[in-house]
Amino acid sequence: MLLGAWERMSAERAHQMGLVSEVVPQSELLERAMWVARAIASAPVMAIQGTLRAIWMTHEVSRREALSQVSTFVALERSSTTSREVRRSRGQRDPPEWRLR
């Protein structure tokens, strides 16, 4: 991870700091990246858009203001999430199984 023109951080250190959620051997990297891509692609569009809006909003407001908006984003996600039956009727796959890392 490049921090500046001359500074680098190891994957392990980035993981310790919470900048990355998982570190895998290079031989598993493509498989894990594809899993993440499928997970994102199978999520409801509004949920992904809400997540991105929340992330960008945190750059523009104070921490207190951002935290006060959490319920709004949670409500948005809940209202936009399609049920399993509706997804299947539309020929969409179920989301990938989430796992704790």
C-alpha positions in Angstrom: 0.0 0.0 0.0 1.5 3.3 -1.0 1.1 6.0 1.5 3.1 8.7 -0.2 5.8 9.1 -2.7 8.3 7.0 -0.7 6.3 5.4 2.1 5.1 1.8 2.0 3.1 -0.3 4.5 3.0 -4.0 4.7 -0.2 -5.9 4.2 0.0 -7.2 7.8 0.4 -3.7 9.2 -2.6 -2.4 7.1 -4.6 -5.3 8.5 -3.6 -4.4 12.1 -4.7 -0.8 11.5 -8.0 -1.9 10.0 -7.3 -0.5 6.6 -7.9 -3.9 5.0 -10.2 -6.7 6.3 -8.2 -9.7 5.1 -4.7 -10.6 4.0 -4.4 -13.8 1.9 -1.5 -15.5 0.1 -1.0 -14.3 -3.5 -2.1 -17.7 -4.7 -5.5 -17.1 -3.2 -5.8 -13.4 -4.1 -7.8 -13.8 -7.4 -10.2 -16.2 -5.8 -10.9 -13.9 -2.8 -11.1 -10.8 -5.1 -13.7 -12.6 -7.2 -15.7 -13.6 -4.1 -15.8 -9.9 -3.0 -16.7 -8.8 -6.5 -19.6 -11.3 -6.7 -20.8 -10.3 -3.2 -20.9 -6.6 -4.2 -22.5 -7.4 -7.6 -25.2 -9.5 -6.0 -26.2 -6.8 -3.4 -29.2 -4.6 -4.0 -28.1 -1.5 -6.0 -29.7 0.8 -3.5 -27.7 -0.8 -0.6 -24.4 -0.3 -2.5 -25.3 3.3 -3.4 -26.3 4.0 0.2 -23.0 2.6 1.4 -21.0 4.8 -1.0 -23.0 7.8 -0.1 -22.4 7.2 3.6 -18.7 6.8 3.0 -18.4 10.0 1.0 -20.6 11.9 3.5 -18.2 11.1 6.3 -15.6 13.2 4.5 -17.9 16.2 4.6 -19.5 16.2 8.0 -18.4 15.8 11.6 -18.3 12.4 13.2 -21.4 13.3 15.3 -23.3 14.4 12.3 -22.3 11.2 10.4 -23.4 9.0 13.3 -26.7 10.8 13.5 -27.4 9.7 9.9 -26.9 6.0 10.5 -30.6 5.3 11.0 -31.4 7.0 7.7 -29.0 4.8 5.8 -30.1 1.6 7.6 -33.8 2.4 6.8 -32.8 3.0 3.2 -31.1 -0.3 3.0 -34.0 -2.1 4.6 -36.6 -0.6 2.3 -34.6 -1.4 -0.8 -33.6 -5.0 0.0 -35.5 -7.5 -2.1 -36.7 -10.7 -0.6 -35.3 -14.1 -1.7 -38.6 -15.0 -3.4 -38.6 -11.8 -5.5 -34.9 -12.2 -6.4 -35.6 -15.8 -7.5 -38.7 -14.8 -9.5 -36.5 -12.3 -11.4 -33.9 -15.0 -12.1 -31.4 -13.4 -9.7 -29.0 -15.4 -7.5 -29.1 -15.4 -3.8 -26.3 -13.4 -2.2 -23.0 -15.2 -1.4 -22.8 -16.7 2.0 -21.2 -14.2 4.3 -18.5 -15.4 6.7 -16.8 -13.8 9.6 -13.1 -13.4 9.0 
